[in-house]
């Protein structure tokens, strides 16, 4: 080829080289963008159709599920019967609301990996509309091992799960764990939906051995049965549970206090308790919430039979808001609870509240607030804790997964109300960095206590915390 020919030929387009990871990210980004546009276009078409036929009346005559090979048809019929039994006429927007409810009910079962819903006219009824749902079932058997970190504890866990064995969205699960604090644990759990999937029932048997030597010179062994009934409404999540468990204190260290030795000498402690909880969580996320609130209330009665006999109430709340017009977020949290012993007895050591540590009142050792005998923290029957924190991006590095963190925490753990009036709460302040590993929050803080009791396990300098739930 001559120089003239080379000059006349069109220039070759510039080449942009991507590594394999970049190509996958680009494809995923374009795929998500295209799907978002298609969904938006479909929503506009459906909205226009609903507006033009908003006065016409139709009946939802049938719901057909295709692809549920291991799911019993009678179970699906129970699921949709409340929507089909009345046979009343509905407007098109109401029909669309029913289709959304059908989609949500199927999605909450947790047995389908893919759901695709469409509406079509009923050939035999000019006013009838049929809902067709194409589903792809999840695998029925699942096994995994994982390293779990949370609430200051690390554990190696193995789980075997069988799903939808009876064709009613049931779950049978067995798990075994080994950890640095929970030395060994095992659980067998069965779960299934009830009342057209408006609630879920759960039955579990478990056993565990926990090392409490971080704050008390002993180990705790627990063996028990638990049954739960859970449901969600527009007002929040509700749970009714009953637990029957035997707890033993043993493996005492040579320096165990007289209080711990007395508890261990009393032998196994039987607990028969019923509890009712309610929670409402509107936070946009749990690790780094930027807005929303959480409120949780738990009421428990122990004493149907056994040694434990008390009433127990706990409350947990949190609220997060953007700090003015900045990317920073301010969060305020409060926790509290009290135990009212019945029958003239103190609450068992196993059921008392514990306070202190990187997940609640920071800059104190784990569970190192409240009544103490020698080197053993005995817990308390009443407590409160509050925290104020600010999260902000690292300056000039807003894309970093780490955030700057500043906090002030305060709390108190005691046995009688008179102590609340006379005792100064334990208070700490500090700053640090916060990150996340999946749903686990990781903190590295530097701080100091501003106020503490002589018996508190106060600490200065660096404190690392890992957990799912933090005070604030």
N, C-alpha and C positions, 0 to 999 in steps of 0.2 A: 504494500500500500504506500502511495506517495505521500509527501508532506502535505500537498494540496488536498488530497482526499481526506487526510486526517483532519485538516482544518475545517473542511466542509461537513464532516460527520457530526451528528448531534452529540453533545456531551453525555456521558453516562451518568445516571442518577447517583447521588451519593449513597453509600452503603452505611447502614446503621447496624452495628453488631450488638447482639444481646447474648448474654449467657443463658443457660437453660432455665434458671430460676426467673430471670427477667421475662423471658418469653411466656412462661406459665402465668406470671403475674399480669402481663399485658393481656393475654387471652382471657383470664378471669375477669379483669376489669372491663373489657369490651363486652363479654358475655353478660355480666351483671348490668351494664349500662343498657344493652339491648333489651334484656328482660324487663328492666325498669320502665323503658319506653313502651314496651308492649303492654305491660300491666296498666300503665297510665292511660294508654289509648283504649284499652278494654274497659276501664272504669268510666271513661267519658262516654263510651257507647252505651254502657249499661245505664248510666245516669240519664242520658237523653231518652233512652227507651222507657225508663221508669217514669219520667216526667210526661211523656206523650201518652202513656197508658195508665196514668195514676188513678183514674176513676174506674177503670175496668176491674171486674172481680173474677178471681180464679180460685181453684182448689188444688192444694198439694195432694195429689192422688196416690203417689207411690214414690218410694226411695229404693233404688236398685244399687247394690254394691257389687262391683266386678273385681275379682282378684283376691278376695278374702278366702283363700282355699282352706285355711286351718281355723277359720272363725265360724262359729255356729250361726246358721241363719236365724234361729230362734232368739239368740242373744242380740243380734242386730235388730230384729223385730221389736224386742223390748226397748231397745235404745230409741227407736223412732216412733213408737206407738203414741206417746203423748202429743206428737206433732201431727199425727194422721187421724187419731181417733175421733176428734171433734167434727171433722169433715166440714168445717165452716169455710165460707168464702173469704178470700183475702185480696187485698190490692197487690199489684206487682211489687211495690217496695216491701210489703210485708212478706211476700213470697221470698224475696231476696234475703230478708232478715232470717227467715226460716232456714234457707240454704246455708247461711253463715253459721247458724246454730248447729246444723247437721255436721258441717265441716269441723267446728270446734269440738263437738262431742267425740267424733272419730279421732281427732288429733290428740285429745287428752287421754285416750286409751293407751297410747305409747307403743302400739304394736304395728303401726304402719310407718314406713320410711317415706312414702310418697302418697299424696292425695290430689286427685284432679276431679273437680266437680263441674257438671254441666246440667242445664235445664232444657227440657224439650216438651212439646205439646203431646198430650195424650190422644192417641188416634180414636179411641172410643168415646171420649168426653171432650167436647169443644172447650169447656172451661177448665179441664184438668191439665195439670202440669206435673211432669215426672222429673225427679232428681236422679241423675246417674253419677255415681261416684266410682272412679277407677282408682284402685289402691294397689300398693306394693307392700307386702308384709315384711317386717323385719325378720332377721334370723331368729329361730326359736331357741337356739342354744348359744351361750356366750360364756367365755372364760377369760380372765385376765389377772395379771399380777401388777401391782402398782406400789409406788412409794408415796405415801400420803403424809403431808406436813400440815399441821394446824394446831392452834391454841397451845403453842410451845411444845408440841410433841411430834415426833416422827415415827412412822410405822410402815412396815412392809405387809401388804395386804393381798390376799388371794381370794377371788370371787368366782363362783360358778353360778350361772343363772339360766333357768329354763323359763321361757316366755310363751304364753298362749297355749299351754299344753292341753287344757280342757276346752279350748276354743272360746273362752269367755274373758279374754284379756287378763288372765291370771298370771301371776309371777311367783316362782319358787326359787329361792336364792339361799346359798350357803356361802359363808365367808369365814376366813381364818386370818388373824393378824398377829404380828409380833412387833413390839415397839420398845422405845426407851423408857416410857412411863407405864403404858399399858403393856405389861410384859407379854401377856398372851390373851387372846380373845377369840371366841367363836360364836357364830350366830346362824340359826336356821330361821328363815322368814318366808311367810306366804302372804300374798296380797291379791285382792280381786275387787272389781267394781261392784257396787250394790245399787239397787233402785234406779235402774236405767242409767247407770254411771253418774248419778248425781252425788254419789259418795263412794269412798273406798274403805274397805275393811282390811285390817292387817293383824296377823298373829305371828309372834316371834318368840323363840327360846334362845337364851344367850347365857354365856358364862365368860368371866374375865378375871384377870388378876392385875391389879394396879400397884405400882410402886409409888408410895406417898412419901418417901424419905426426903424429898425436896423440902417439905415443910412439916412432916410428922414422922416419927421414927418407927414406921410400920408399913405393911402392905395390906391391901384390901382385896378380898375375894368375893365376887358377886355371882350368884346363879339365880336366874329368874325367868318368868314368863310375862309377856306384855301383849295386850290386845288394844287396837286403836280403831277408831272410826273417824274419818277425815272427810270434810266437804268444803266447798268454796261457794260463796254467794257474793252478791254485789256489795255486801257489807264487810267482807273479808274472809279469811280462812279460819275454820273452826275445827277443833280436834277434841274428841272425848277418848280418854284412855284409862286402862286399868292395868296395874302392875303388881305382881306377886313375886317377891325376891327375898332371898336370904343373903345377908352380908356378914362377913367375918373379918375381924382385924387380927393379924398375926405377923409372923416373921419380924419380931421386934428387934430393933438395934440395941446394942449394949447401953447406950445413953438415953433410952426411952424414959419419958417422964412418968410419974405416978399416975397421972390422968390417963395416958395411953395404956399403961399396964392394967389399969382398972377396966378400961373399955374392952381390952383383949380378953381379960379373965372372965368377963360376963358371957362370953361365948357368942354364937351366931345370933344375929338380930334379924327378925322376920318383919318385912314391910309389906302391907297390903293397902294400896293407895289407889284412889280414883282422882283424876284430874281433868279439868276443862280449860282449854286455851282458846284465845281469839287473837288474831293478828291482822293488821292492815298495813301493807307495804306499797307505797307509791313512788319509791325511789327509782331513778332511771337506771342505776346499777348499784351493786352491793359493795364492790371493792373501793371505787372512787365515785361516790354519789355526788352529783352536781346540783340536783334539785329533788324535791320530794320529801316524804316523811315515813317513819315507821312507828307503829304503836303495837305493843304486844302485852297481853294480860294473861296470867296463868293462876288458876285457883285449884288447890289440891287439898284433899282430905285423906289422911292416913290413920288407920285405926279400925278398919273392918274386923281385923284380928291381927295378932302379932304384937311385938313389943313397941313398934313405932306408933305414936298416937298424937296427932297434931293437926292443925290447920296451917296452910302455907300459902302466901300470896306473893307474887312477883310481878313487876312491871318493867318494861323496857321501852324506851322511846328515843327517837333521833330525828333531826330535821337538818336538811342541807339546802343552802341557797348560794347563788353567785354573789361574790363580793362586789357590790356596785356594778360598774361596767367593765370589770377586769376579768381575765381568765381564771382568777383565783376563786376558791370555794370555801365558805365558812360552814362548819357543822357543829351542832350542839347536841349532846347526848345525855341521857339520864337513865339510871337503873336503880331499882330499889326493891326491897322485899322484907317480909317479917314472918316469923313462925310463932304461932300461938300454941304452946304445948297443952295437951289435955290430960286429965287424970293425975295432975300434980307431978308429972315427970318432966325432966329436961328433954329437949329434942335430941335424938341420937347423933353421935359424931358424924355418921355417914350422910346425914340430911342437912347439916348446918351449912350456912353460906360461907364461902371463902372469898377473899378479896385481896387484890394486889397482884402486880405483874404487868408485863408489856401489853396485854390485851385489854386491861381496864385502867387501874390507877398506875400509870407508868412511873418509872424510877423507884420502884419498890420490888423486892424479890417476889417470886410467884407465891401467892397465898400467904403473904407475910404480914397481914394486918389483923388487928383484933386480939382477943384473949389468947394468952400464951402460958404454957407451963414448961419451964426450963427451955429446951430447944424446940419444943413442939407447939405449933399453932393449932388451936382447937376449934377454930371457926366460931361463928356467932349466930344468934337467932334473928338479928335485925341488921340491915345495912342500907347504905345509899352511896351512890357514886355519880359524879357528873363530870363532863369534859367539854372543852371548847377547843376546836382545832381549825387551822387554816391550811389548805392545800393550794399550791401554786406551781406552775411550770418553772423549770430551771431557766433563768434568764438567757435569752438568745438561743435556747435549745428547746423550743416548745414541742418538737417532735419526739423528744426523748421519752422512754417509758417511765422514767423516774420523775418524781415530783418533790418539791420542797415541802416540809412539814413543820408546823409550829403548833404547840399544844400547851394547855394547862388543865390538869386533872385534880380532882379532889374526891375524897370519900372517907367513910367511917364504917367500922364493923363492931358491933357491940351486942350485949345480951339484955339490957334493960333500958327503958326510955329515959331514965334519969341521966345515963351516960351521954345521951345525945345532947342534953342541955349543958353539961359541964365539960365535955371533952372536945378539944380542938380537932377539926378534921385533918387528915393527912393530905398535903397539897404538894404538887410537883409541877415543874415547867421544863420545857426543852424544845429543841429543834432537831431536824434530821431529814433523811431521805426516805421516800416511800415508793415501793414498786409492787408488782403483782406477778404471780406465777399461776396462770389459769385463774381459778377463783380464790386463791390464797393471797392474802395481803402480807407483804414483807416490809418491816420497818427497821431502820437503823437510826437510833436517836441518841443525842447527847443532851443530858439535862441534870437536874438536881432537885431534891426535895426542898420545899420552902418551909414546911411544917410537918412534924412527925412525932409520934409517941415513942417513948423509950423502948418499947417492945417491938416496934415496927422494923422490918427488914429493909431499911432505906439503903439506897445505893446511888453513887455519883458516877458520872462519866458515860461510857457507851453502854447501851442496852439494845439488844436485837429482839424483835418480836415477829412471830409468824402465827397467823390465825385466819379464821373465816369471819368471826364477829369481833369488832372492836368497840370500845365505849364511845370514842369520838376522837 
